[in-house]
Amino acid sequence: MTQKSFYLDSCIWLNLFKEEGDANKGIPYWKIAKDFIEIIMFSKDKEIVYSGFVLKELKHKLDATIFDEKTLFLKNEERFRFIKATEEDYSLGRKLESGSQFDISFFDCIHVAICKRINSTLVTRDSKLIDFAKDFIEVKKPEDILI
């Protein structure tokens, strides 16, 4: 059986790690992220993929101690897989960035390039990225996959 992979943008990890979201406005983002990640962790045919670009974004946004703790979690979970960007990913990322007229960040374009190469679904909350990426890959918000 082929394994289905999901590449989580750093915003999903930040939702979880920072417990972001307002319970008064519905289910908080962190809870949706937690539920989604747990479904993958307890599945037999799904995995979560992350890259050094996700780690760089998290390192920039998290306290050093929390970053180290969360990185250990990522590395030790058997349903998570680290994937390294290739030269082809960098090349496609630059083309996508230029094609967006630099409206989409290089890091987001690299996420799209990696997902395209490994046939992974990009999971993000960034509406602008979703709108851009849908022409190249499968891209969804976590709650749209949970349904």
C-alpha positions, -999 to +999 in steps of 0.1 A: +000+000+000+013+035-009+019+058+020+001+092+018+023+121+030+015+155+043+040+183+044+030+207+072+039+244+067+055+260+097+022+279+105+005+245+114+034+236+137+033+271+153-005+268+158+003+236+178+034+246+196+022+280+207-014+269+213-027+295+189-064+302+184-094+317+202-119+291+216-146+318+215-144+318+177-148+280+174-123+252+176-088+268+183-062+263+155-039+245+179-066+219+186-073+213+149-035+209+143-032+185+173-062+164+160-048+163+125-012+153+136-026+126+160-046+111+131-013+108+112+007+095+142-018+067+148-023+057+111-006+029+093-005+044+058+002+082+064+032+102+073+041+138+080+071+152+061+091+182+071+122+199+058+151+221+070+131+251+057+103+243+082+129+239+109+145+273+100+112+290+102+104+274+136+138+283+149+132+319+140+097+320+157+103+298+188+123+303+220+155+283+217+146+258+245+111+252+231+126+248+196+151+222+208+123+203+226+100+204+196+128+194+172+134+163+193+097+155+191+098+157+153+130+136+151+117+109+174+082+103+160+081+073+137+053+087+115+074+119+107+101+120+081+127+146+074+133+153+038+162+173+024+157+199-004+174+190-036+190+213-063+159+207-084+137+219-055+159+251-052+156+256-090+118+251-091+115+272-059+132+302-076+111+297-108+079+297-087+090+327-067+098+346-099+065+334-115+046+348-085+063+381-091+079+376-057+045+378-040+051+343-025+082+339-003+111+317-014+105+294+016+069+289+006+079+282-030+104+256-017+076+240+003+056+237-030+086+224-049+093+197-023+057+187-023+056+185-060+087+163-061+076+138-035+038+140-043+029+152-009-001+173+002+009+207+015-010+216+047-012+253+055-035+281+068-019+307+045-047+316+021-024+333-003-001+303-005-031+280-009-044+300-038-009+300-054+000+264-048-032+248-059-021+252-095+009+229-089+001+205-060-026+194-037-029+219-008-054+220+020-061+234+055-060+207+082-097+210+090-105+202+053-086+170+056-101+160+090-136+160+075 
